[in-house]
Amino acid sequence: MAKKAAKKTAKKAAPKKAAKKVAKKAAKKAAPKKAAKKKSARKPNAAFMAALTPSVALAAVVGSKPIPRTEIIKKIWDYIKKNKLQDSKNRRNINADDKLKVLFDGKKQISMFELAKVVNNHVK
């Protein structure tokens, strides 16, 4: 008996809740819209923008001028895509040619997630 009574009260309460939700939505639509907050200009992290000098091995791929870490990664990816060195079966892996093999410490292939570590070892 207690279960039946609980079900009946739950059924009666459900339409009231639905009516309240509809009323809230209507009130939101009728309310005047607030002016959108202005987003502050995003400030880049200075550490990413610091110019780093590439090693001789890395300079063969990205050039010898000091450039930021972000640009080094971009240039390495441009080189990888230009020479089609991304593995065809597992796109996360990078196959090494002669220039990259020196960077990768003699490995034939590395994961793209190891690329930051490789760059870190070849910049000053």
C-alpha positions in Angstrom: 0.0 0.0 0.0 2.8 2.4 0.9 4.4 1.9 -2.5 1.1 2.8 -4.3 0.7 5.9 -2.3 4.3 7.0 -3.0 3.8 6.4 -6.7 0.6 8.5 -6.7 2.2 11.5 -4.9 5.2 11.3 -7.3 2.8 11.4 -10.3 1.0 14.4 -8.9 4.3 16.3 -8.2 5.7 15.6 -11.7 3.3 17.9 -13.6 3.9 20.7 -11.1 7.7 20.5 -11.7 7.2 20.5 -15.4 5.0 23.6 -15.2 7.7 25.4 -13.1 10.4 24.6 -15.7 8.2 25.9 -18.5 7.5 29.1 -16.5 11.2 29.6 -15.9 12.1 29.2 -19.5 9.4 31.7 -20.5 10.7 34.2 -18.0 14.2 33.8 -19.3 13.1 34.5 -22.9 11.0 37.6 -21.8 13.9 39.1 -19.7 16.1 41.6 -21.5 19.4 40.2 -22.5 22.5 41.5 -20.7 25.3 43.0 -22.6 28.0 40.4 -23.4 31.1 40.7 -21.2 34.2 41.8 -23.0 36.9 39.2 -23.0 40.3 40.5 -22.0 42.9 40.1 -24.6 44.7 36.8 -24.2 48.3 37.3 -23.1 50.8 34.8 -24.5 53.2 33.1 -22.0 56.6 34.8 -22.3 58.4 31.4 -21.9 56.9 30.2 -25.2 58.0 33.4 -27.0 61.6 33.3 -25.9 64.0 32.7 -28.8 66.0 29.5 -28.5 69.1 28.6 -30.4 68.8 25.3 -32.1 71.7 22.7 -32.1 73.5 21.9 -35.3 71.4 18.8 -35.8 68.1 20.7 -35.3 69.4 23.6 -37.4 69.5 21.2 -40.4 65.7 21.0 -40.2 64.5 24.3 -38.8 67.3 26.8 -39.6 70.1 28.2 -37.5 68.4 31.5 -36.4 67.1 31.7 -32.8 63.3 31.1 -32.8 60.6 30.4 -30.2 59.8 26.8 -29.2 56.4 27.0 -30.8 57.9 27.9 -34.2 60.5 25.1 -33.9 57.7 22.6 -33.4 55.8 24.0 -36.4 58.8 23.9 -38.7 59.5 20.3 -37.7 55.9 19.3 -38.5 56.1 21.2 -41.8 59.3 19.2 -42.6 57.6 15.9 -41.6 54.5 16.6 -43.7 56.6 17.8 -46.7 58.7 14.7 -46.7 55.7 12.4 -45.8 57.5 11.0 -42.7 54.3 10.4 -40.7 53.7 6.6 -40.4 50.8 5.6 -42.7 49.4 2.9 -40.4 49.8 4.7 -37.0 49.7 8.5 -37.7 51.0 9.2 -34.2 54.4 7.9 -35.1 57.1 9.8 -37.0 59.5 7.9 -39.3 63.0 9.3 -39.3 65.0 10.2 -42.4 68.7 11.0 -42.3 68.3 14.5 -40.8 65.7 13.4 -38.2 67.6 10.2 -37.2 70.3 12.4 -35.8 67.7 14.3 -33.8 66.0 11.1 -32.6 69.3 9.7 -31.2 69.5 7.0 -33.9 65.9 5.8 -33.5 64.1 4.9 -36.7 60.7 6.0 -35.3 59.3 8.0 -32.4 55.9 8.9 -31.1 54.6 12.5 -31.7 54.4 12.8 -27.9 58.2 12.4 -27.7 58.8 15.3 -30.1 58.8 18.0 -27.3 61.5 16.0 -25.4 63.6 15.8 -28.6 63.3 19.5 -29.1 64.2 20.2 -25.5 67.4 18.2 -25.9 68.5 20.2 -29.0 67.9 23.8 -27.9 69.9 26.2 -25.7 
